[in-house]
């Protein structure tokens, strides 16, 4: 069985490498910090009084050329998000860890010896862990009573990004992210008792493209 796998690997690997070389597909890694917040309204229809927290992100992406200077860039990231709840005293920190899948369309233009780039696209994310202060977050779709430590696991939104890629393949990137889905479950099913929590954030990251 091992010999069969070895033979398959010997046959398939050169083909994959050849296709990758011909299509100029590249792999990138990046890591950085986020300034995150949760915006929206509380059950009383008042604007949330939240403050930003510092999170981080790290992951990989694949860059696929689809036209001159235009690339499709799917990726896989680990990102921490949340906010500082200033409506309670002392302030409570909300922190949520996500596995995130962004799919961006990126335009690159020659500038100096490198390239400036701009991009946009959707992202989907899934919460895998989190805390409200020292209490673990319970990921739910609905609640029958108000529970401050319950959030929805699935999130989706939009990315905007810009940056510069040097000729030696090092790059830096600025990005803005706007969550489009409610991440806080319905409280009681009462249409007059609704909350609206959505992730929002800015980020700065460094990367390298192979």
C-alpha positions as a printed NumPy array, in Angstrom:
array([[  0.   ,   0.   ,   0.   ],
       [  2.825,   2.379,   0.887],
       [  4.564,   1.64 ,  -2.399],
       [  1.371,   2.487,  -4.32 ],
       [  1.086,   5.814,  -2.464],
       [  4.737,   6.53 ,  -3.215],
       [  4.248,   5.83 ,  -6.921],
       [  1.144,   8.069,  -7.021],
       [  3.046,  10.848,  -5.259],
       [  5.935,  10.552,  -7.715],
       [  3.51 ,  10.831, -10.647],
       [  1.168,  13.52 ,  -9.257],
       [  3.616,  15.873,  -7.537],
       [  5.587,  16.877, -10.655],
       [  2.312,  17.457, -12.5  ],
       [  1.02 ,  19.728,  -9.73 ],
       [  4.297,  21.642,  -9.615],
       [  4.261,  22.028, -13.415],
       [  0.682,  23.355, -13.423],
       [  1.507,  25.731, -10.572],
       [  4.568,  27.05 , -12.383],
       [  2.671,  27.521, -15.65 ],
       [ -0.213,  29.397, -14.035],
       [  2.087,  31.362, -11.706],
       [  0.078,  30.449,  -8.626],
       [  1.818,  31.666,  -5.478],
       [  1.379,  30.963,  -1.78 ],
       [  1.496,  33.691,   0.842],
       [  1.697,  33.81 ,   4.614],
       [  0.766,  36.762,   6.786],
       [  0.259,  37.776,  10.396],
       [ -0.703,  40.992,  12.13 ],
       [ -2.873,  42.86 ,  14.6  ],
       [ -6.535,  43.871,  14.51 ],
       [ -8.399,  46.761,  16.112],
       [-11.795,  45.155,  16.659],
       [-15.202,  46.282,  17.835],
       [-18.787,  45.032,  17.947],
       [-21.231,  47.644,  16.676],
       [-25.017,  47.72 ,  16.656],
       [-27.918,  48.16 ,  19.053],
       [-28.994,  46.595,  22.341],
       [-32.422,  45.242,  23.228],
       [-33.62 ,  48.776,  24.106],
       [-32.722,  49.93 ,  20.563],
       [-29.872,  52.051,  21.921],
       [-26.514,  52.209,  20.169],
       [-23.977,  49.861,  21.746],
       [-21.423,  51.627,  23.922],
       [-18.432,  49.437,  23.095],
       [-14.732,  50.138,  22.845],
       [-12.089,  48.628,  20.584],
       [ -9.791,  45.809,  21.616],
       [ -6.54 ,  44.6  ,  20.068],
       [ -6.714,  41.17 ,  18.42 ],
       [ -4.488,  39.352,  15.973],
       [ -4.627,  37.3  ,  12.791],
       [ -2.381,  34.741,  11.108],
       [ -2.811,  32.493,   8.105],
       [ -2.088,  31.577,   4.518],
       [ -3.516,  32.404,   1.115],
       [ -3.187,  31.315,  -2.501],
       [ -2.947,  33.865,  -5.296],
       [ -4.342,  32.789,  -8.675],
       [ -3.942,  35.02 , -11.748],
       [ -7.23 ,  35.365, -13.656],
       [ -6.445,  38.35 , -15.929],
       [ -3.697,  40.899, -16.466],
       [ -2.8  ,  42.345, -13.032],
       [ -5.927,  40.774, -11.473],
       [ -5.793,  37.866,  -9.031],
       [ -8.185,  35.691,  -7.053],
       [ -6.902,  35.3  ,  -3.497],
       [ -8.639,  32.735,  -1.263],
       [ -7.159,  32.219,   2.186],
       [ -7.501,  30.584,   5.582],
       [ -6.941,  32.614,   8.758],
       [ -7.113,  32.373,  12.516],
       [ -8.404,  35.699,  13.853],
       [ -9.421,  37.057,  17.239],
       [-12.222,  39.609,  17.449],
       [-14.496,  41.168,  20.03 ],
       [-15.024,  44.408,  21.949],
       [-14.877,  46.085,  25.318],
       [-18.366,  46.439,  26.793],
       [-18.449,  49.904,  28.395],
       [-22.117,  49.63 ,  29.406],
       [-21.204,  47.672,  32.523],
       [-18.872,  48.592,  35.37 ],
       [-16.168,  47.441,  35.417],
       [-15.863,  47.151,  31.645],
       [-16.238,  43.585,  30.346],
       [-13.981,  42.286,  27.587],
       [-15.566,  40.127,  24.871],
       [-13.08 ,  37.986,  22.944],
       [-13.972,  35.521,  20.176],
       [-11.592,  33.33 ,  18.153],
       [-12.57 ,  32.562,  14.564],
       [-11.416,  30.354,  11.726],
       [-11.931,  32.591,   8.718],
       [-12.12 ,  32.012,   4.976],
       [-11.676,  35.212,   2.918],
       [-11.947,  35.19 ,  -0.887],
       [-10.645,  38.47 ,  -2.312],
       [-10.285,  39.885,  -5.807],
       [ -6.961,  41.751,  -5.954],
       [ -5.613,  44.266,  -8.458],
       [ -1.841,  44.923,  -8.607],
       [ -0.106,  47.84 , -10.302],
       [  3.616,  48.38 , -10.738],
       [  4.907,  51.159,  -8.486],
       [  8.629,  51.642,  -8.143],
       [ 10.375,  48.295,  -7.883],
       [  7.305,  46.588,  -6.383],
       [  3.523,  46.558,  -6.689],
       [  0.766,  48.446,  -4.953],
       [ -2.394,  46.37 ,  -4.57 ],
       [ -6.08 ,  46.909,  -3.838],
       [ -8.687,  44.266,  -3.16 ],
       [-12.138,  43.417,  -1.926],
       [-14.261,  40.361,  -1.329],
       [-16.404,  38.385,   1.086],
       [-15.37 ,  36.359,   4.091],
       [-17.011,  33.579,   6.084],
       [-15.952,  32.816,   9.649],
       [-16.782,  30.298,  12.354],
       [-16.293,  30.914,  16.06 ],
       [-14.361,  28.16 ,  17.79 ],
       [-13.794,  29.658,  21.248],
       [-14.322,  32.812,  23.232],
       [-14.872,  34.461,  26.582],
       [-16.839,  37.277,  28.153],
       [-14.387,  38.179,  30.898],
       [-13.729,  34.788,  32.575],
       [-16.887,  33.062,  31.306],
       [-16.642,  30.844,  28.228],
       [-18.874,  31.786,  25.322],
       [-21.714,  29.412,  24.511],
       [-22.33 ,  29.414,  20.752],
       [-26.106,  29.239,  20.15 ],
       [-28.667,  30.088,  17.493],
       [-31.367,  31.272,  19.897],
       [-31.837,  32.016,  23.579],
       [-34.924,  31.815,  25.745],
       [-33.464,  34.2  ,  28.338],
       [-30.894,  36.976,  28.168],
       [-27.43 ,  35.429,  28.37 ],
       [-24.442,  37.717,  28.026],
       [-22.077,  34.843,  27.198],
       [-24.029,  33.436,  24.232],
       [-23.098,  34.247,  20.628],
       [-23.729,  32.781,  17.191],
       [-20.784,  30.844,  15.802],
       [-21.19 ,  31.727,  12.111],
       [-20.268,  35.148,  10.756],
       [-20.001,  36.577,   7.261],
       [-19.   ,  39.952,   5.913],
       [-16.926,  42.025,   3.499],
       [-13.209,  42.836,   3.218],
       [-11.445,  45.868,   1.797],
       [ -7.652,  45.769,   1.59 ],
       [ -4.701,  47.759,   0.298],
       [ -0.968,  47.386,   0.548],
       [  2.419,  47.167,  -1.078],
       [  4.423,  44.142,  -2.2  ],
       [  8.168,  44.665,  -2.498],
       [ 10.291,  43.139,  -5.244],
       [ 11.79 ,  40.745,  -2.687],
       [  8.257,  39.36 ,  -1.983],
       [  7.788,  40.94 ,   1.462],
       [  4.461,  42.777,   1.762],
       [  2.444,  44.844,   4.161],
       [ -1.341,  45.098,   4.114],
       [ -4.032,  47.323,   5.593],
       [ -7.552,  45.966,   5.726],
       [-11.033,  46.967,   6.82 ],
       [-13.655,  44.372,   7.656],
       [-17.394,  44.835,   8.05 ],
       [-19.524,  42.041,   9.483],
       [-22.914,  41.666,   7.797],
       [-24.522,  39.023,  10.017],
       [-25.915,  39.288,  13.521],
       [-23.597,  37.442,  15.918],
       [-25.813,  37.741,  18.996],
       [-28.777,  35.314,  19.192],
       [-32.398,  36.414,  19.341],
       [-33.383,  36.958,  22.945],
       [-36.976,  35.85 ,  23.338],
       [-38.396,  35.797,  19.831],
       [-40.16 ,  39.091,  20.571],
       [-39.8  ,  41.388,  17.551],
       [-39.701,  44.354,  19.946],
       [-36.823,  42.838,  21.907],
       [-34.046,  42.623,  19.332],
       [-30.338,  43.18 ,  19.542],
       [-27.923,  43.854,  16.695],
       [-24.288,  42.847,  17.195],
       [-21.916,  42.916,  14.2  ],
       [-18.143,  42.567,  14.005],
       [-16.15 ,  45.515,  12.672],
       [-12.393,  45.876,  12.474],
       [ -9.244,  47.35 ,  11.007],
       [ -6.   ,  45.462,  10.603],
       [ -2.328,  45.752,   9.748],
       [ -0.325,  42.706,   8.746],
       [  3.019,  41.695,   7.281],
       [  3.467,  38.81 ,   4.88 ],
       [  5.673,  37.003,   2.481],
       [  4.827,  35.48 ,  -0.914],
       [  6.54 ,  32.298,  -2.131]])
